[in-house]
Amino acid sequence: MIAVDPRLSVAPMLDYTDRHARYLLRLLTRHTTLYTEMVVDQA
């Protein structure tokens, strides 16, 4: 029998995954792992 992993992780996309997108994804399911995007800093 094949084991099924039910986890769903959503990776951030630069300039797309903002707080509104994360809120929408959280409305769809509470069992998804959401990551925030890294902020690009000028060095």
Summary of the structure (lengths in Angstrom):
residues: 43
radius of gyration: 13.8
end to end distance: 51.6
largest distance: 51.6
contacts: 59
relative contact order: 0.29
helix: 23%
strand: 14%
